[in-house]
Amino acid sequence: MTEEIIKQAILFCVTFVANLFASVSGGGAGFIQFPMLILLGLPFATALGTHKVAVVFLGIGAISKKKFDPTFKFDKTVSIIMLLAGCTSVVAGSVIIVSVPSDIAQIVLGFIVIASGIYTLVKKSFGATNLENRSKLRTIIGTICIILVGLFSGSLSSGAGLFATLTLAGVFGLELKRAIMHTMIFVATIWNAVGAVTVGALTEIHWQWVPAMIIAAFTGAYIGTTLLTNLPTKKVKFIFSIVSILSGVILIVEGYLK
């Protein structure tokens, strides 16, 4: 009993911190939360399903704060793409067997995430303003990226939020804070709910730990979204870049240790 209480206390603290930073930076909770579930003794598949259930409440926490932000507006085109193309890709990614060894994919992904973080850090115009006139080419490229991110979200546990935010700001041209809110609503909430149902149908979920993780994820996301609303875009971009770089390092280290 004492060991179980200690595990849940550790999990609560880790989940709270991970979701706090994820709600400000637009992703990255899985880089910390998912490995912690494995370290605490859950098998890979069970940890994946449990993680996805908990991360849904990252999005719900962000949405509950968004209700009090009258400045936020949905991008209709982006919303439709993320619902139709994104959700379909998440289901496909959850059931398709990936032939590439996970450690190699993880290391390559780590370098991509680091490069993305450095790019957003040095490019001053990244996510600074909304792109008013989006070309058809941008929409097509963005849709392809969302499909790939959806496949990645369904098949692996970490990085989808960061890549979705990068796509929304860098390709679709959304202002960074607006892009992060779209990520919280569609990726964190809807995509992870779809993924949780799909993975839950294929494996078991460790429901004993879910309540503590839900409370931690919700409160962390709510507080983080409050910070996001009040922080200048430059500071949000800096946090996004640093989280991306650190997440990439974690991915590479984990990939080598497998």
WOPEKA-V375163 format. One record per backbone hydrogen bond with DSSP energy under -1.0 kcal/mol. CO is the residue of the C=O (numbers start at 1). NH is the residue of the N-H. E is the energy in kcal/mol with one decimal. If there is no record, write none. Layout:
CO:NH:E / CO:NH:E
This chain:
1:5:-2.2 / 2:6:-2.3 / 3:7:-2.3 / 4:8:-2.4 / 5:9:-2.2 / 6:10:-2.4 / 7:11:-2.6 / 8:12:-2.4 / 9:13:-2.1 / 10:14:-2.6 / 11:15:-2.6 / 12:16:-2.4 / 13:17:-2.2 / 14:18:-2.6 / 15:19:-2.4 / 16:20:-2.0 / 17:21:-2.2 / 18:22:-2.0 / 19:23:-2.0 / 21:25:-2.5 / 22:26:-2.0 / 22:27:-1.4 / 29:32:-1.2 / 29:33:-2.9 / 32:36:-1.5 / 33:37:-1.5 / 34:38:-1.4 / 35:39:-2.6 / 36:40:-1.8 / 37:42:-2.1 / 38:41:-1.7 / 43:47:-2.9 / 44:48:-2.4 / 45:49:-2.2 / 46:50:-2.5 / 47:51:-2.6 / 48:52:-2.1 / 49:53:-1.9 / 50:54:-2.0 / 51:55:-2.4 / 52:56:-1.1 / 54:57:-1.3 / 55:58:-1.3 / 55:59:-1.3 / 56:60:-1.9 / 57:61:-1.9 / 58:62:-1.8 / 59:63:-2.8 / 60:64:-2.5 / 61:65:-1.2 / 62:66:-2.1 / 63:67:-1.5 / 65:68:-1.6 / 66:69:-2.2 / 69:72:-1.4 / 75:79:-2.7 / 76:80:-2.3 / 77:81:-2.2 / 78:82:-2.6 / 79:83:-1.8 / 80:84:-2.9 / 81:85:-1.1 / 81:86:-1.8 / 84:88:-1.4 / 85:89:-1.9 / 86:90:-2.2 / 87:91:-2.0 / 88:92:-2.1 / 89:93:-3.0 / 90:94:-1.6 / 91:95:-1.1 / 92:96:-2.2 / 101:105:-2.2 / 102:106:-2.2 / 103:107:-2.0 / 104:108:-2.5 / 105:109:-2.4 / 106:110:-2.1 / 107:111:-1.8 / 108:112:-1.9 / 109:113:-2.7 / 110:114:-2.3 / 111:115:-2.4 / 112:116:-2.3 / 113:117:-2.4 / 114:118:-2.4 / 115:119:-2.4 / 116:120:-2.5 / 117:121:-1.5 / 118:122:-2.1 / 119:123:-2.1 / 122:124:-1.0 / 123:126:-1.4 / 125:128:-1.8 / 127:176:-2.5 / 135:139:-1.8 / 136:140:-2.5 / 137:141:-2.8 / 138:142:-2.8 / 139:143:-2.2 / 140:144:-2.2 / 141:145:-2.3 / 142:146:-2.4 / 143:147:-2.2 / 144:148:-2.2 / 145:149:-2.7 / 146:150:-2.5 / 147:151:-2.2 / 148:152:-2.3 / 149:153:-2.7 / 150:154:-2.1 / 151:155:-1.8 / 152:156:-2.7 / 159:163:-2.4 / 160:164:-2.5 / 161:165:-2.5 / 162:166:-2.4 / 163:167:-2.3 / 164:168:-2.8 / 165:169:-2.4 / 166:170:-2.8 / 167:171:-2.1 / 167:172:-2.1 / 168:174:-2.7 / 173:131:-3.0 / 175:179:-2.7 / 176:180:-2.5 / 177:181:-1.8 / 178:182:-2.0 / 179:183:-2.2 / 180:184:-2.5 / 181:185:-2.1 / 182:186:-3.0 / 183:187:-1.2 / 183:188:-2.3 / 185:190:-1.6 / 186:191:-3.4 / 187:192:-1.6 / 189:193:-1.7 / 190:194:-2.4 / 191:195:-2.9 / 192:196:-2.7 / 193:197:-2.1 / 194:198:-2.2 / 195:199:-3.2 / 196:200:-2.6 / 197:201:-1.4 / 199:203:-2.0 / 205:207:-1.8 / 206:209:-1.4 / 209:213:-1.7 / 210:214:-2.8 / 211:215:-2.2 / 212:216:-2.1 / 213:217:-2.8 / 214:218:-2.7 / 215:219:-2.3 / 216:220:-2.4 / 217:221:-2.4 / 218:222:-2.4 / 219:223:-2.4 / 220:224:-2.4 / 221:225:-2.7 / 222:226:-1.6 / 223:227:-2.0 / 224:228:-2.4 / 225:229:-2.3 / 226:230:-1.4 / 227:231:-2.2 / 232:236:-1.9 / 233:237:-2.6 / 234:238:-2.0 / 235:239:-2.4 / 236:240:-2.7 / 237:241:-2.5 / 238:242:-2.5 / 239:243:-2.7 / 240:244:-2.2 / 241:245:-2.4 / 242:246:-2.7 / 243:247:-2.5 / 244:248:-2.3 / 245:249:-2.0 / 246:250:-2.3 / 247:251:-2.4 / 248:252:-2.2 / 249:253:-2.5 / 250:254:-2.7 / 251:255:-2.4 / 252:256:-2.2 / 253:257:-1.8
